[in-house]
Amino acid sequence: MAIELDTGLPSVRQIQTVIREEKEVEMKLVTGDLLTGKVRWQDHHCICVLDQYDQPVIVWRQAIVYVKPKA
């Protein structure tokens, strides 16, 4: 049984907008690391970010402190 992403949630919609608009984001992790790149996709467990070398980094949602679009 597949669990679908709840697109009614504001956080999911905001990430979808960032993906669609191909905006660069800053993602702070609970480890204190700061990840910068473009969000490629999201599911109910993870978000995939392409880093500055276009390498995919898959981050568990539980590890994220915040995600903010870069100005």
N, C-alpha and C positions, 0 to 999 in steps of 0.2 A: 504494500500500500504506500503510494507516494504522498508525501506531505507537500502541499502547495504553499508557495510564498503568499502571505497575506498582503495583497497590494492595497488594502484599505488602510494600512498603518502609515502614518506620516513619514516615519523613518525609512520605510521601504520605498515610498514614492520619491523621497528626496534623493536616495541613492540611485533610483532609476533615472531621475532627471540628470544627475551628474554623469551617468553612463551615456545617456542619449546625447547630451551636449558635449561629451568628451572633455569635460573640465578636469584639470589637475586638482588633486586633493592632498591634504596633509592628514595623516592618520597617526594618532598617538596610541601606543600600545601600553598595556599594564606593566610591561617590563621597563617602560621609560623610553623605549625606542620610538623614533619618529620616522614614519614611512611616507615618502612622497611619490606620487605617480597618478596614473589614470585608472579608475575602476573599470574593469573589463566585464565582470558579471557578479551576481550575488545569488545565493540560495538561502535557505532558512538556517544553515549552519555557518557558512563562510562567505567572505568577500574576496575576490581576486583583484589584485592591483598590479598593473604593469609598472615596474620601477623605471628609474632613469636609463637603464640599459635595455628596456623593453622585455625584461624577464618577468614572468608571472610569479607573484608572491601570493599564496593563499593564506588568508588570515581567518582564524576562528573568530566569530562575532564576540565570544566571551572574552577575547584578549584585547578588544578595542575599548579605549577610554573615550575617544571622540574622533569624528571625521569632519573636516571642514574644507570647503572649496578654497583653493588659493586665489588670491585677488590678482 
